[in-house]
Amino acid sequence: MALTATPITPRFGAEISGIDVSRPLSDADFAAIKDAMDQWGVCVLRGTGFDNAAHVAFSRHFGHLETAPAVKNRPRRHPDTPEIFDASNLTPAGDILVDENMVLHKKGDRLWHTDSSFMEMRSAYSLLLAYEVPQEGGLTYFADMRSAYEDLPADIREKIATHEAEHSLWYSRMLAGFPITEEEIDARPKARQPMIMPQEATGRTAIYIGSHAMDVVGMLREEGRALIKYLIEFATQPQYSFGVSYQPGDLVIWDNLATMHRGGDFDIFNERRDMRRTTVREGDAPEQADDPFTAYFQTSNPAN
């Protein structure tokens, strides 16, 4: 069967069907999925039946997969598949998380952001698979950064075309209430990123920003943060955004270079939400094995 894309909004997001993802993908099947991703930015596949291994195998079609960081005294939930990033509210033992610092750290995921923009090596695609979902809430919300760019006032488009922003994971965590100071954040690694992202496949351009962005290079801190706030608020207006709800087995793929996203609220202390993500690095695979996320966390927080 041929791929069918059912739009979620007129310009952004689609549910795709017609390809049996439980079987090895042909080149033509993957090309159709890639074309749908280029057009819609976010694609939802319902009832994939994936386990961790199938999730990883499917994700490899999109490029080089990042490895989830190894953090001191915090074992991976999925040690047999290190490409799986844990996006749940669960401990490695499978219990609901109650550690206050970890809860605050994860709370930053509910702010509008772009995965891994705090890394110099950007992430292209993220693929998030649902295992357990809460009875209420727990959606993922997405924002269309290409349409938002196209609708920006001309003077703002001109301004962001020539500026870069500095991104820090710890800045978004501070915004969400994690106990860290501006001085500590300034002492930790940051990544400098362009504020717009032209896309060769479509000829369109996206705003590249999010809650990790803490400063605009060449602007006073207050002025730069006011611009970042304006861009996030502009791009997350209702005409540019929608939410995805899940059943176990559903998979959502998004292009980090064309979207922002955030997790939705749910009862985190009483409801289980087991979500697992793979992350595809932008560009070609490295010549030698690397683990940049572990290195980032070791450099950012030597106590880990």
N, C-alpha and C positions, 0 to 999 in steps of 0.2 A: 504493500500500500504506500501511497505517497503521503508525505507529511502534510498535515492540516494545521494551520495556525488560526486560532480563534482570538481576535483582539480583546484585551481587557479594557483598554481605552483606545480612542481613535489613533493616537500617535505612539503609544507606549505600552509594552507588555502584551504577552499572548500566552494562552495555553496551547500546547502543541500535542498532537496525537498522530496516529497513523504509522508510526515506526515502532517495531517491537524491540525495545531497548534491553530486554532480557536475553537477546541473542547478540552475537558479535556484530558490530556495525559494519556495513559496507562503506566504501569511500563515498558512494552517492548518498547514503543515509546521513553520514556525518556532514557532508557538504550542505545538505538541506537544513540540518540543525544549525550549522554555522551561519548560513544565510538568514535563518530566522532570528538568530541572536543579533546579527548586524542590523536587521531591520527594527526589531522590537526592543532590544536592550535587556529585557527580562523574559525568560521563558519558563513555564511551569509544566512539568510532566507529572501526571497523576498515577498513583499505584504502580510504581516501578518494580516493586518486589526486590529491590537491591538490599544486600547486606554490605558490610564494610568493604569486602574484597571486590564485589561487583561495582560499588560506588567508585572505588579507586580506579578500577579498570576502565570504566566509562569515562571518568574524568581525564585520564591520560590522553584521550583523543584530542583534547584541547591544548595540550602542551605540557611543559615541565611542572610537576607538582612540588609545592613546598612541603617541608617537613615541619610538623608541629614542634614548638620549642620544648626542650627538656628543662624543667625548672626544679631546682634543688628542693628536696623534701616534698615534692608534689608529683608523684608518678603519673605517667600518661594513663588515661582511661582505656586507651586502645593500643597497647604496646605492640601488637602484631601488625598493625597498620599505622605506622607513624605519620602517614600522609593525612590522617584524619585529625582535624582540629575539633576539639570539644566545644560545642556551643550550647551546652546544657546548663541546668541549674543543679547538677548532680556531682557528687564526689567521685573519686576513682573507685570507691567501693559500691557506688550506685545509690547512695543515700542522698536525700535532698540537702543541698548545701546550706549551712548555717553560719560558717565562718564570716565574721563581719567584714574583714578586709577583702575577702574574695567576693562577697556579695557586692560591695561597693565597686570593686574593680570591674565586675561584669555589668554593673549598672550603666557604665559608659557605653555599652552596646545599644542602649536605648536612645542615645543621641544620634542625630543624622551624621553619618560618616561614610567614608570610602575605605574598604578593607586595605590595610597595610600601607596607606599613604604616608605613614611615618617611617617607612623603609625606603632607602634609596632605590632598591630594586622593586618596582611597583608590581602589584598583582593585576592580572588581566581579568580572569573569570573566577567567580566563586560558585560552588555547587553545594547547596545545603539540603540535606536529606532528613526527613522527619521519622523518628522512631516512636516517641511518645509525645502526645500533645495535651495541653490542659483542656478542661471542659469549656472554659471561657478565656478569651484573649489569646495572647501568644502569637499574634500575627507578625509577619515581617512587612514593613512598609518600604516602598521604593519611590524614588524621585527621578524624573526625566531631565537629566542635565543637558541634553542636546536641545530639546524644545525650549527649556528655560533660557539657554544661551541665545537662541534665535529670537526670543521675545524680549531680551534685555534692552533697556534704553541704549542708544548708540554710544553715548559718552561712557557708559559703564563697560560696554564691550571693548571700546578702545583702551580704557584704563587697564583692564585685566589682561589684555593681549600682551602687554609689555612688563608685567610684574610676575614675581614668583612669591610663594608663601612657604614658610617654615612649618613643618608638621611634627607633632610629638604625641605619642600615645599617652604620655603622662598628663598632657594638658587636657585632653578629653576626660581622663579619669578624674582630674581635679574638678572639672566642671560638673561631674556627676557626684561629687562629694568625697572622693578618695582623699585620705589625709596626706597631702603633699603640698609643698609651697612653690610659689613661682621661682624662687631662687634655686630650689632643687631641680625643677624642670629645666631651667636655663643651663644647669650644669650637666644635663644628660643629653645624649645624642638626639639630633633633629635631622630631618630630611628636607631638602629644598626642592619644591615641586613647581612646575608651571601652573598658572591659574586657569589655563584652558588646555584642552586636549583635542587637537585635530585628529580625525579618523580617516585613514586612507581608504578603507573599504567602502565607506558611505559618502565621503566628501563633506560630512557634517563635523561640527565642532561642539565639544561639551565643556561646561564649567567643571573644573577639577578642584574640589574644595570639600570641606566637611569639618566636623568638630575636632579632628586632630590638628587642624590649621590654627596656629596661635599667633602668627605675625605675618605681615606682608613686607617683603624685603624692600627697603628704601622708604618705608613709611614709619611715622611715629607709631608706637604700639597701640595707642587708643584709636588713631585713625585707621590703621590696618584692621584692627578687630571690628571696628564699625563696618568696614567694607565686607569682611567675612560674614558677619551677622546678616547684613543686607542680602548677600548672595544666597545664604542658606534659607532665609525666610522667603526670598523671591522664588527659589527653585522648589520649595515644598508647599506651594499653594495647591489647592485642591485640583486644579486643572493639570497639574504636572505629577500627581502622586496617586498611589493606590496601595491597598494592603492585600497580602496573600494569606489565606487561612489554610490549614493543613489537616490531612489525615495521615496516619502512619503509612510510609512508603512513598509519599509525595516528595518530589525533588524540584527545587527552583534553582535556576542558573541565572546569574546576572553578570553584566559587563561592568567591572569597577571603573573603567575609563569612560563610561557613559552614564553612570547612575550614582546616586547615594542611596543608603538604606538605613533603617533602624529597626530594632526589635520592639515589639509592642508589649504593653503591660499585661501581667497575669499574676495570680497569687503564688509568688515564688516560694513561699515557705510551706505551702500546703499542696501544691500541684506540681507534678513532674512534667518537665519539658526536656526531652532528650533529642537534641538536634546535632547533627554532625556535618562538618564542612570540609571539603577539599578546596585548595586554593592554587590556581594556575598562575605561574609567574609570567609577566610580560616578556616577550622576546624568546630567544632560543635557549635551549637547555645549557647549563654550564658545562665546560669541558671536564671539570673535576667535581666530585660530590661536594656539596656545601650545605651548611645549616645556618643560614643568616638569622633566623628568629632566635635560636638559642644564643648566638653571639650577641644579638641586640640586647636581650634581657640580661646577659652576664655583664655587659658593658654599662647598661642603664642602671642596674641594681646589683652591685657586686655581692650583696648578701644572699642573692639567689644563686 
